[in-house]
């Protein structure tokens, strides 16, 4: 059995504390709305505690069907995204530095190999 199936089975059978993230409902044609609703009914009947959807597709219909309130998620601002990324990378410490060094080494090797086999490559001044 694959690891994913084992983890799903363990969580489903022992904890029952599961959430579902459903993406792409906005790409489903309107003639499949009933099938989507049936799928969500099944998820509600099993041990799924929360259902998250990536779009407001069928929002009103689903709120009425399941007698619940849908709440939108607000996107991160560009500044918050930058702040989060910096904090995240700072927590990783040496791992990120090692990864960056390795990427740089491989990039230099790749460019050096390209020069050997494809003639000269002119790379302009890059400043960060």
DSSP file (Angstrom, degrees, kcal/mol; ACC not computed):
  #  RESIDUE AA STRUCTURE BP1 BP2  ACC     N-H-->O    O-->H-N    N-H-->O    O-->H-N    TCO  KAPPA ALPHA  PHI   PSI    X-CA   Y-CA   Z-CA
    1    1 A X              0   0    0      0, 0.0     2,-0.0     0, 0.0     5,-0.0   0.000 360.0 360.0 360.0 139.3    0.0    0.0    0.0
    2    2 A X     >  -     0   0    0      1,-0.1     4,-2.2     4,-0.0     5,-0.2  -0.317 360.0-115.6 -69.7 153.3    1.3    3.5   -0.8
    3    3 A X  H  > S+     0   0    0      1,-0.2     4,-2.7     2,-0.2     5,-0.2   0.886 114.5  55.3 -55.8 -42.8    2.3    5.8    2.0
    4    4 A X  H  > S+     0   0    0      1,-0.2     4,-2.5     2,-0.2    -1,-0.2   0.910 109.0  46.8 -59.7 -43.1   -0.4    8.3    1.1
    5    5 A X  H  > S+     0   0    0      2,-0.2     4,-2.8     1,-0.2    -1,-0.2   0.879 111.7  51.4 -67.1 -37.8   -3.1    5.6    1.4
    6    6 A X  H  X S+     0   0    0     -4,-2.2     4,-2.6     2,-0.2    -2,-0.2   0.920 111.5  46.8 -65.0 -43.2   -1.7    4.4    4.7
    7    7 A X  H  X S+     0   0    0     -4,-2.7     4,-2.6     2,-0.2     5,-0.2   0.919 113.8  48.1 -64.5 -43.2   -1.7    7.9    6.2
    8    8 A X  H  X S+     0   0    0     -4,-2.5     4,-2.9    -5,-0.2     5,-0.2   0.952 113.1  47.9 -60.4 -49.3   -5.2    8.5    5.0
    9    9 A X  H  X S+     0   0    0     -4,-2.8     4,-2.7     1,-0.2     5,-0.3   0.906 112.3  49.2 -59.9 -43.8   -6.4    5.2    6.4
   10   10 A X  H  X>S+     0   0    0     -4,-2.6     4,-2.6     2,-0.2     5,-0.6   0.953 114.7  44.0 -61.2 -50.6   -4.7    5.8    9.7
   11   11 A X  I  X>S+     0   0    0     -4,-2.6     5,-2.8     1,-0.2     4,-1.2   0.915 115.9  47.9 -61.5 -43.4   -6.1    9.3   10.1
   12   12 A X  I  <5S+     0   0    0     -4,-2.9    -1,-0.2    -5,-0.2    -2,-0.2   0.928 119.3  37.3 -64.4 -45.6   -9.6    8.2    9.0
   13   13 A X  I  <5S+     0   0    0     -4,-2.7    -2,-0.2    -5,-0.2    -1,-0.2   0.792 128.6  27.8 -81.1 -28.7   -9.8    5.2   11.2
   14   14 A X  I  <5S+     0   0    0     -4,-2.6    -3,-0.2    -5,-0.3    -2,-0.1   0.851 131.3  20.6-104.8 -40.6   -8.0    6.5   14.4
   15   15 A X  I  << -     0   0    0     -4,-1.2    -3,-0.2    -5,-0.6    -4,-0.1   0.856  66.7-161.0-100.4 -39.9   -8.4   10.2   14.6
   16   16 A X      < +     0   0    0     -5,-2.8     2,-1.2     1,-0.2    -4,-0.1   0.537  53.2 123.9  69.3   4.0  -11.4   11.1   12.5
   17   17 A X        +     0   0    0     -6,-0.4     2,-0.3    31,-0.1    -1,-0.2  -0.714  37.2 146.4 -99.5  85.1  -10.1   14.7   12.5
   18   18 A X  E     -a   48   0A   0     29,-1.2    31,-3.6    -2,-1.2    32,-1.0  -0.870  31.9-163.1-124.8 153.4   -9.8   15.3    8.8
   19   19 A X  E     -a   50   0A   0     -2,-0.3     2,-0.4    29,-0.2    32,-0.2  -0.941  11.9-144.4-128.5 153.2  -10.2   18.2    6.4
   20   20 A X  E     -a   51   0A   0     30,-2.5    32,-3.5    -2,-0.3     2,-0.6  -0.972   3.0-159.2-121.0 134.6  -10.7   18.3    2.7
   21   21 A X  E     -a   52   0A   0     -2,-0.4     2,-0.6    30,-0.2    32,-0.2  -0.963  13.0-167.6-110.8 118.5   -9.2   20.9    0.3
   22   22 A X  E     -a   53   0A   0     30,-3.5    32,-1.8    -2,-0.6     2,-0.4  -0.930   7.3-179.5-113.7 122.0  -11.1   20.9   -3.0
   23   23 A X        +     0   0    0     -2,-0.6    -2,-0.0    30,-0.2    30,-0.0  -0.897  56.8  33.2-119.3 147.0   -9.6   22.8   -5.9
   24   24 A X    >   +     0   0    0     -2,-0.4     3,-1.8     4,-0.0     4,-0.3   0.533  63.7 130.5  93.7   6.8  -10.9   23.3   -9.4
   25   25 A X  G >  S+     0   0    0      1,-0.3     3,-1.5     2,-0.2    -2,-0.1   0.838  71.2  62.8 -62.2 -29.5  -14.7   23.4   -8.7
   26   26 A X  G 3  S+     0   0    0      1,-0.3    -1,-0.3    31,-0.1    32,-0.1   0.662  98.2  57.6 -68.2 -13.6  -14.9   26.6  -10.8
   27   27 A X  G <  S+     0   0    0     -3,-1.8     2,-0.4     2,-0.1    -1,-0.3   0.489  84.3 100.3 -93.5  -4.9  -13.7   24.5  -13.7
   28   28 A X  S <  S-     0   0    0     -3,-1.5     5,-0.0    -4,-0.3    -4,-0.0  -0.656  81.9-112.1 -82.7 134.9  -16.6   22.1  -13.5
   29   29 A X    >   -     0   0    0     -2,-0.4     3,-2.2     1,-0.1    -1,-0.1  -0.284  23.2-114.8 -64.4 151.2  -19.3   22.7  -16.0
   30   30 A X  G >  S+     0   0    0      1,-0.3     3,-1.5     2,-0.2     4,-0.2   0.770 113.4  66.6 -59.5 -26.7  -22.7   23.9  -14.6
   31   31 A X  G 3  S+     0   0    0      1,-0.3    -1,-0.3     2,-0.1     3,-0.2   0.569  97.7  55.2 -73.3  -6.4  -24.4   20.7  -15.7
   32   32 A X  G <> S+     0   0    0     -3,-2.2     4,-2.0     1,-0.1    -1,-0.3   0.214  73.1 107.6-105.5  13.6  -22.2   18.8  -13.1
   33   33 A X  H <> S+     0   0    0     -3,-1.5     4,-2.3     1,-0.2     5,-0.2   0.884  77.9  51.6 -58.9 -40.3  -23.4   20.9  -10.2
   34   34 A X  H  > S+     0   0    0     -4,-0.2     4,-2.4     1,-0.2    -1,-0.2   0.889 107.9  51.6 -66.1 -38.1  -25.5   18.1   -8.8
   35   35 A X  H  > S+     0   0    0      2,-0.2     4,-2.3     1,-0.2    -1,-0.2   0.898 109.7  50.2 -64.4 -39.1  -22.6   15.6   -8.9
   36   36 A X  H  X S+     0   0    0     -4,-2.0     4,-2.3     2,-0.2    -2,-0.2   0.932 110.6  49.6 -62.5 -45.5  -20.4   18.1   -7.0
   37   37 A X  H  X S+     0   0    0     -4,-2.3     4,-2.2     1,-0.2    -2,-0.2   0.899 109.9  51.2 -61.4 -41.3  -23.1   18.5   -4.4
   38   38 A X  H  X S+     0   0    0     -4,-2.4     4,-2.0     2,-0.2    -1,-0.2   0.908 108.9  51.0 -62.9 -41.8  -23.4   14.7   -4.1
   39   39 A X  H  X S+     0   0    0     -4,-2.3     4,-2.1     1,-0.2    -2,-0.2   0.925 110.7  48.4 -60.5 -44.7  -19.6   14.4   -3.6
   40   40 A X  H  X S+     0   0    0     -4,-2.3     4,-2.3     1,-0.2    -1,-0.2   0.863 106.9  56.4 -66.1 -35.6  -19.7   17.0   -0.9
   41   41 A X  H  X S+     0   0    0     -4,-2.2     4,-1.8     2,-0.2    -1,-0.2   0.911 107.6  49.4 -59.3 -41.8  -22.7   15.2    0.8
   42   42 A X  H  X S+     0   0    0     -4,-2.0     4,-1.7     1,-0.2    -2,-0.2   0.926 109.8  50.4 -63.6 -44.6  -20.5   12.1    1.0
   43   43 A X  H  <>S+     0   0    0     -4,-2.1     5,-1.0     1,-0.2    -1,-0.2   0.884 109.5  51.2 -61.5 -38.3  -17.6   14.0    2.5
   44   44 A X  H  <5S+     0   0    0     -4,-2.3    -1,-0.2     1,-0.2    -2,-0.2   0.858 108.0  52.9 -67.5 -34.4  -19.9   15.5    5.1
   45   45 A X  H  <5S+     0   0    0     -4,-1.8    -1,-0.2    -5,-0.2    -2,-0.2   0.816 106.5  58.9 -73.0 -30.8  -21.2   12.1    6.1
   46   46 A X  T  <5S-     0   0    0     -4,-1.7     2,-0.7    -5,-0.1    -3,-0.0  -0.118 116.8 -70.5 -86.8-166.4  -17.8   10.6    6.7
   47   47 A X  T   5S+     0   0    0    -35,-0.0   -29,-1.2   -30,-0.0     2,-0.6   0.006  83.3 131.0 -82.7  32.2  -15.2   12.0    9.2
   48   48 A X  E   < -a   18   0A   0     -5,-1.0   -29,-0.2    -2,-0.7     3,-0.1  -0.769  31.5-177.7 -85.6 119.2  -14.4   15.2    7.3
   49   49 A X  E     +     0   0A   0    -31,-3.6     2,-0.4    -2,-0.6   -30,-0.2   0.837  66.7  21.8 -86.9 -36.4  -14.6   18.0    9.8
   50   50 A X  E     -a   19   0A   0    -32,-1.0   -30,-2.5     2,-0.0     2,-0.5  -0.985  60.7-158.6-135.3 143.2  -13.9   21.0    7.5
   51   51 A X  E     -a   20   0A   0     -2,-0.4     2,-0.4   -32,-0.2   -30,-0.2  -0.989  11.4-167.8-123.0 123.0  -14.2   21.4    3.7
   52   52 A X  E     -a   21   0A   0    -32,-3.5   -30,-3.5    -2,-0.5     2,-0.4  -0.924   1.7-167.3-111.7 133.0  -12.1   24.1    2.1
   53   53 A X  E     -a   22   0A   0     -2,-0.4   -30,-0.2   -32,-0.2    -2,-0.0  -0.931  21.3-139.2-120.8 146.7  -12.7   25.2   -1.5
   54   54 A X  S    S+     0   0    0    -32,-1.8     2,-0.3    -2,-0.4   -31,-0.1   0.616  82.8  33.1 -81.5 -12.2  -10.4   27.4   -3.5
   55   55 A X  S    S-     0   0    0      2,-0.1    -2,-0.1    17,-0.0   -30,-0.1  -0.890  78.9-115.0-137.9 166.8  -13.1   29.5   -5.2
   56   56 A X    >   +     0   0    0     -2,-0.3     3,-2.1     2,-0.0     4,-0.2   0.194  62.6 146.4 -86.2  16.7  -16.6   30.9   -4.4
   57   57 A X  T 3  S-     0   0    0      1,-0.3    -2,-0.1     2,-0.1   -31,-0.1  -0.323  76.2  -1.2 -57.3 130.2  -18.0   28.7   -7.1
   58   58 A X  T 3> S+     0   0    0      3,-0.1     4,-3.0     1,-0.1     5,-0.3   0.705  88.0 149.7  62.5  22.5  -21.6   27.5   -6.1
   59   59 A X  H <>  +     0   0    0     -3,-2.1     4,-2.6     1,-0.2     5,-0.2   0.931  69.7  41.3 -52.8 -55.7  -21.2   29.5   -2.8
   60   60 A X  H  > S+     0   0    0     -4,-0.2     4,-2.2     1,-0.2    -1,-0.2   0.907 115.9  49.8 -61.1 -44.0  -24.9   30.3   -2.5
   61   61 A X  H  > S+     0   0    0      1,-0.2     4,-2.4     2,-0.2    -1,-0.2   0.905 113.7  45.4 -62.4 -42.8  -26.1   26.9   -3.6
   62   62 A X  H  X S+     0   0    0     -4,-3.0     4,-2.5     2,-0.2    -2,-0.2   0.870 110.3  53.5 -72.4 -36.1  -23.7   25.1   -1.2
   63   63 A X  H  X>S+     0   0    0     -4,-2.6     5,-1.3    -5,-0.3     4,-0.9   0.919 113.5  44.0 -61.7 -42.1  -24.6   27.4    1.8
   64   64 A X  H  <5S+     0   0    0     -4,-2.2     3,-0.4    -5,-0.2    -2,-0.2   0.926 114.1  49.6 -67.6 -44.8  -28.3   26.6    1.2
   65   65 A X  H  <5S+     0   0    0     -4,-2.4    -2,-0.2     1,-0.2    -1,-0.2   0.897 123.4  29.7 -61.9 -42.9  -27.7   22.8    0.7
   66   66 A X  H  <5S-     0   0    0     -4,-2.5    -1,-0.2    -5,-0.1    -2,-0.2   0.352 100.6-126.6-104.4   5.8  -25.6   22.4    3.8
   67   67 A X  T  <5 +     0   0    0     -4,-0.9     2,-0.3    -3,-0.4    -3,-0.2   0.930  68.1 120.3  49.2  55.2  -27.1   25.1    6.0
   68   68 A X      < -     0   0    0     -5,-1.3     2,-0.5    -6,-0.2    -1,-0.2  -0.900  65.0-111.4-141.1 167.6  -23.7   26.7    6.7
   69   69 A X        -     0   0    0     -2,-0.3     2,-0.4    -3,-0.1    -5,-0.0  -0.895  25.6-145.0-104.2 131.5  -21.9   30.0    6.2
   70   70 A X        -     0   0    0     -2,-0.5     2,-0.5   -11,-0.1   -14,-0.0  -0.806  12.3-158.5 -96.0 136.7  -19.0   30.2    3.7
   71   71 A X        -     0   0    0     -2,-0.4     2,-0.2     0, 0.0    -2,-0.0  -0.953  11.3-133.2-117.3 131.1  -16.1   32.4    4.6
   72   72 A X        -     0   0    0     -2,-0.5     2,-0.4   -16,-0.0   -17,-0.0  -0.519  15.6-130.7 -79.9 150.1  -13.7   33.8    2.0
   73   73 A X        -     0   0    0     -2,-0.2     2,-0.5   -19,-0.1    -1,-0.0  -0.837  19.3-133.1 -96.5 137.9  -10.0   33.7    2.6
   74   74 A X        -     0   0    0     -2,-0.4     3,-0.1     1,-0.1     2,-0.0  -0.776  22.4-118.9 -94.1 132.3   -8.1   37.0    2.0
   75   75 A X        -     0   0    0     -2,-0.5     2,-0.2     1,-0.1    -1,-0.1  -0.295  31.5-102.0 -66.6 150.5   -4.9   36.8    0.0
   76   76 A X        -     0   0    0      1,-0.1    -1,-0.1     2,-0.1     2,-0.1  -0.485  37.4-118.2 -67.8 141.1   -1.6   37.8    1.5
   77   77 A X     >  -     0   0    0     -2,-0.2     4,-2.5     1,-0.1     5,-0.2  -0.353  27.1-107.9 -71.3 163.7   -0.4   41.2    0.5
   78   78 A X  H  > S+     0   0    0      1,-0.2     4,-2.3     2,-0.2     5,-0.2   0.910 121.5  51.4 -60.4 -42.1    2.9   41.4   -1.4
   79   79 A X  H  > S+     0   0    0      1,-0.2     4,-2.5     2,-0.2    -1,-0.2   0.912 110.3  47.8 -63.1 -41.8    4.5   42.9    1.7
   80   80 A X  H  > S+     0   0    0      2,-0.2     4,-3.0     1,-0.2     5,-0.2   0.889 109.3  54.1 -67.0 -37.6    3.2   40.1    3.9
   81   81 A X  H  X S+     0   0    0     -4,-2.5     4,-2.5     2,-0.2    -2,-0.2   0.934 111.0  45.9 -59.7 -45.2    4.4   37.5    1.4
   82   82 A X  H  X S+     0   0    0     -4,-2.3     4,-2.5     2,-0.2    -2,-0.2   0.933 113.7  48.6 -62.3 -46.4    7.9   39.0    1.4
   83   83 A X  H  X S+     0   0    0     -4,-2.5     4,-2.4     1,-0.2    -2,-0.2   0.917 112.7  48.1 -60.3 -45.3    7.9   39.2    5.2
   84   84 A X  H  X S+     0   0    0     -4,-3.0     4,-2.8     1,-0.2    -1,-0.2   0.922 111.4  50.0 -61.8 -45.4    6.7   35.6    5.6
   85   85 A X  H  X S+     0   0    0     -4,-2.5     4,-2.8    -5,-0.2     5,-0.2   0.915 111.1  48.8 -62.0 -43.9    9.3   34.3    3.1
   86   86 A X  H  X S+     0   0    0     -4,-2.5     4,-2.3     2,-0.2    -1,-0.2   0.924 113.3  46.7 -62.6 -44.5   12.1   36.1    4.9
   87   87 A X  H  X S+     0   0    0     -4,-2.4     4,-1.6     2,-0.2    -2,-0.2   0.918 113.7  49.3 -62.7 -43.0   11.0   34.7    8.3
   88   88 A X  H  X S+     0   0    0     -4,-2.8     4,-0.9     1,-0.2     3,-0.2   0.931 112.7  45.9 -61.9 -47.3   10.6   31.2    6.9
   89   89 A X  H >X S+     0   0    0     -4,-2.8     4,-0.7     1,-0.2     3,-0.5   0.873 109.2  55.5 -66.8 -36.4   14.0   31.2    5.2
   90   90 A X  H >< S+     0   0    0     -4,-2.3     3,-0.6     1,-0.2    -1,-0.2   0.832 104.0  55.3 -64.6 -31.5   15.7   32.6    8.4
   91   91 A X  H 3< S+     0   0    0     -4,-1.6    -1,-0.2     1,-0.2    -2,-0.2   0.771 100.9  59.2 -70.6 -25.4   14.3   29.7   10.4
   92   92 A X  H X< S+     0   0    0     -4,-0.9     3,-1.6    -3,-0.5     4,-0.2   0.659  82.5 173.1 -80.9 -15.7   15.9   27.2    8.0
   93   93 A X  T XX  +     0   0    0     -4,-0.7     4,-1.4    -3,-0.6     3,-0.7  -0.151  62.9   9.2  53.5-126.0   19.4   28.6    8.7
   94   94 A X  H 3> S+     0   0    0      1,-0.2     4,-3.2     2,-0.2    -1,-0.3   0.763 120.4  68.2 -62.2 -28.6   22.2   26.7    7.2
   95   95 A X  H <> S+     0   0    0     -3,-1.6     4,-2.5     1,-0.2    -1,-0.2   0.930 103.3  43.8 -58.3 -46.2   20.0   24.5    5.1
   96   96 A X  H <> S+     0   0    0     -3,-0.7     4,-2.9    -7,-0.3    -1,-0.2   0.900 114.0  50.5 -67.5 -40.5   19.0   27.5    2.9
   97   97 A X  H  X S+     0   0    0     -4,-1.4     4,-2.5     2,-0.2    -2,-0.2   0.931 112.3  47.3 -62.2 -44.6   22.6   28.8    2.7
   98   98 A X  H  X S+     0   0    0     -4,-3.2     4,-2.3     2,-0.2    -2,-0.2   0.907 112.8  49.3 -62.3 -41.9   23.8   25.3    1.7
   99   99 A X  H  X S+     0   0    0     -4,-2.5     4,-2.6    -5,-0.3    -2,-0.2   0.926 111.2  49.1 -63.3 -44.8   21.0   25.0   -0.9
  100  100 A X  H  X S+     0   0    0     -4,-2.9     4,-2.4     1,-0.2    -2,-0.2   0.912 111.5  49.5 -62.1 -42.7   21.8   28.5   -2.3
  101  101 A X  H  X S+     0   0    0     -4,-2.5     4,-2.7     2,-0.2    -1,-0.2   0.902 111.2  49.4 -62.3 -40.9   25.5   27.6   -2.6
  102  102 A X  H  X S+     0   0    0     -4,-2.3     4,-2.7     2,-0.2     5,-0.2   0.914 110.7  49.4 -66.2 -42.6   24.7   24.3   -4.3
  103  103 A X  H  X S+     0   0    0     -4,-2.6     4,-2.5     2,-0.2    -2,-0.2   0.920 112.3  49.1 -61.0 -43.5   22.4   26.1   -6.8
  104  104 A X  H  X S+     0   0    0     -4,-2.4     4,-2.6     2,-0.2    -2,-0.2   0.928 111.3  49.1 -62.1 -45.7   25.2   28.6   -7.5
  105  105 A X  H  X S+     0   0    0     -4,-2.7     4,-2.4     1,-0.2    -2,-0.2   0.928 113.6  45.8 -60.0 -46.2   27.8   25.9   -8.0
  106  106 A X  H  X S+     0   0    0     -4,-2.7     4,-2.7     2,-0.2    -1,-0.2   0.876 111.6  52.5 -66.7 -36.8   25.6   23.9  -10.4
  107  107 A X  H  X S+     0   0    0     -4,-2.5     4,-2.8    -5,-0.2     5,-0.2   0.927 110.6  47.4 -63.6 -44.4   24.7   27.1  -12.3
  108  108 A X  H  X S+     0   0    0     -4,-2.6     4,-2.6     2,-0.2    -2,-0.2   0.914 113.0  48.8 -62.7 -42.3   28.4   28.0  -12.7
  109  109 A X  H  X S+     0   0    0     -4,-2.4     4,-2.9     2,-0.2    -2,-0.2   0.920 111.9  49.4 -63.2 -43.6   29.1   24.5  -13.8
  110  110 A X  H  X S+     0   0    0     -4,-2.7     4,-2.5     2,-0.2    -2,-0.2   0.939 113.3  45.4 -61.5 -47.8   26.2   24.5  -16.3
  111  111 A X  H  X S+     0   0    0     -4,-2.8     4,-2.0     1,-0.2    -1,-0.2   0.892 113.4  50.5 -64.2 -38.3   27.3   27.9  -17.8
  112  112 A X  H  X S+     0   0    0     -4,-2.6     4,-1.9    -5,-0.2    -2,-0.2   0.920 111.1  48.3 -64.6 -43.7   30.9   26.7  -17.9
  113  113 A X  H  X S+     0   0    0     -4,-2.9     4,-1.9     1,-0.2     5,-0.2   0.882 109.6  53.2 -63.8 -38.4   29.9   23.5  -19.7
  114  114 A X  H  X S+     0   0    0     -4,-2.5     4,-2.9     1,-0.2    -1,-0.2   0.899 107.4  51.4 -63.6 -39.6   27.7   25.5  -22.2
  115  115 A X  H  X S+     0   0    0     -4,-2.0     4,-0.8     1,-0.2    -1,-0.2   0.901 108.9  51.4 -64.6 -39.2   30.7   27.7  -23.0
  116  116 A X  H  < S+     0   0    0     -4,-1.9    -1,-0.2     1,-0.2    -2,-0.2   0.899 123.7  27.2 -63.3 -40.7   32.8   24.6  -23.7
  117  117 A X  H  < S+     0   0    0     -4,-1.9    -2,-0.2     1,-0.1    -1,-0.2   0.660 128.7  36.9-100.6 -18.0   30.3   23.1  -26.1
  118  118 A X  H  < S-     0   0    0     -4,-2.9    -3,-0.2     1,-0.5    -2,-0.2   0.150 104.9-110.2-123.8  20.2   28.4   26.0  -27.5
  119  119 A X     <  -     0   0    0     -4,-0.8    -1,-0.5    -3,-0.1     2,-0.2  -0.406  67.8 -17.4  81.7-163.4   31.0   28.8  -27.9
  120  120 A X        -     0   0    0     -2,-0.1     2,-0.5    -3,-0.1    -4,-0.0  -0.480  54.6-155.0 -83.0 149.1   31.1   31.8  -25.8
  121  121 A X        -     0   0    0     -2,-0.2     2,-0.7   -10,-0.1    -6,-0.1  -0.987   8.2-147.1-121.0 128.9   28.2   33.1  -23.7
  122  122 A X        -     0   0    0     -2,-0.5     2,-0.5     0, 0.0    -2,-0.0  -0.864  16.1-175.1-100.2 115.3   27.9   36.7  -22.9
  123  123 A X        -     0   0    0     -2,-0.7     3,-0.1     3,-0.0    -2,-0.0  -0.950  18.7-136.5-110.7 122.2   26.3   37.3  -19.5
  124  124 A X        -     0   0    0     -2,-0.5     2,-0.3     1,-0.2    -1,-0.0  -0.105  39.6 -72.6 -68.9 171.2   25.7   41.0  -18.6
  125  125 A X        -     0   0    0      1,-0.0     2,-0.5     2,-0.0    -1,-0.2  -0.498  50.6-160.0 -66.7 129.1   26.4   42.4  -15.2
  126  126 A X        -     0   0    0     -2,-0.3     2,-0.4    -3,-0.1    -1,-0.0  -0.957   9.2-175.1-115.2 126.4   23.9   41.2  -12.7
  127  127 A X              0   0    0     -2,-0.5    -2,-0.0     1,-0.1     0, 0.0  -0.933 360.0 360.0-119.8 146.8   23.3   43.1   -9.5
  128  128 A X              0   0    0     -2,-0.4    -1,-0.1     0, 0.0    -2,-0.0   0.399 360.0 360.0-116.0 360.0   21.0   42.1   -6.7
